[in-house]
Amino acid sequence: MPFLQRSDSIAANGFNANVWTGTQYEFSPYPRAALALSVLGSAAGLKITFATGSDTLTIDQDVSVVSVAGKFGVFPDDYVINDVVGLSERIVEAIRNSTAGALTIFSSIRLEAF
């Protein structure tokens, strides 16, 4: 079961079209897998759009703020998006910063084949 974590700085009023671009699991390697996503921000003002394949699961929604600096999500409490992904479906996590200062996003994905 792959478990991926990454933190990315999003510039003031900036946009990252897909934080998972170029990673090994940007596309699902499994015929069927359960995906769970946790996304936390360093401060208020970050927005997420998330999609897998042709499923758009959330559009421009607020990201929860971390309770401790630099903290990644705890499973299952902070994993707020779940989906079933198929072989070669693209995982897209777009992040927008709506503030006048740089903010950090803490993203985690669990993929479990079944």
N, C-alpha and C positions, 0 to 999 in steps of 0.2 A: 504494500500500500504506500504509494508515494505521498510524501508530506513536504510541502514547499512553503518557505517563508521568505519574505523580502521586505525591505523598507526602502522607500523612495522619497526624495525631496521633490515637492511640487512648488515651482516658483510662484511668486505673487501673481494672482490672476492667470495662472498657467493651467495647462491641460496636458495630460498624458493619455494618449489614445488607447494604450494597452500596456499595463505594467508587466504582463507576462510575455510580450513579444521577444522572440529569440531564446526563450527558455526551452528546456527539454520537453516540458509538458504544456506548451502553448496549444498543442493539438492532442486530444485524448488518444492514448495508445491502446485503449481497451474497447472491445466490442460493446460492452455495457459497463458503466461504472457509476457509483454514487459519488457525487461531488459535494463537498461542504466548504463554504467560504467564510472566513472571518476577516473583517476589515475595520481597523481602528485608526484614528487620527491623533496627531499631537495637540490639536486645538480645534475648536469649532470653525466651520467654514469650508470643509472639504465635502465634495459631492461625488457619489459613485453611480455609474451606469454599468450594469453587469449583464452579460449574455453568454450563452453556450450554444454553438451551432445556430439554429434559427430561433432559439428560445431567448427572448429578452425578459429578464427576471426583475430588473429594477432600472428606473431611469431617473438620473439626477436627484438621488435621495441623499439626505444628510448622513454623514459618517459619524459613528459614536466616538467620543473622545476617550483616550486611554486613561486609566486611573493611576498608573505609575509610569513615569517617563520611560520611553523605549520598550514598552510592554507589547508583546504579541498576544493574540487572542488565546483564551483557554478553552479547550474542547470539553464539553459541548456548549458551554455557556455563551461564548462570544461568536459562535458560528451561526450566523443569522440567515444565510442563503444556502439552500439545498436544491440539487437538481440531479437528474440522471443524464449522463452524457454518453454518446455513442462514439464509435471508432472515427477518428480524425476530426471530430467536432472541435472547433476553435473555442478556446476559453478567452473571453474578452472582459477585462476589468479596466474601464476608463475612469480616470479621476480628474476632477476639476477643482481648482482652488479659487474660491470666491473672495479671498481676502487680499489685503495690501502687503502681506508678508509671506515668506516661504513657510510651508508646513510639511510635516512628514507623515506619510501613510505607512501603516504596518499591515501587510496582507499575508494571509495564510490560506492554503488550499490543501484539502485531503481528498485523495482519489482512492476509492475502494472498488476494485473489479468484482463483479458478481455474475 
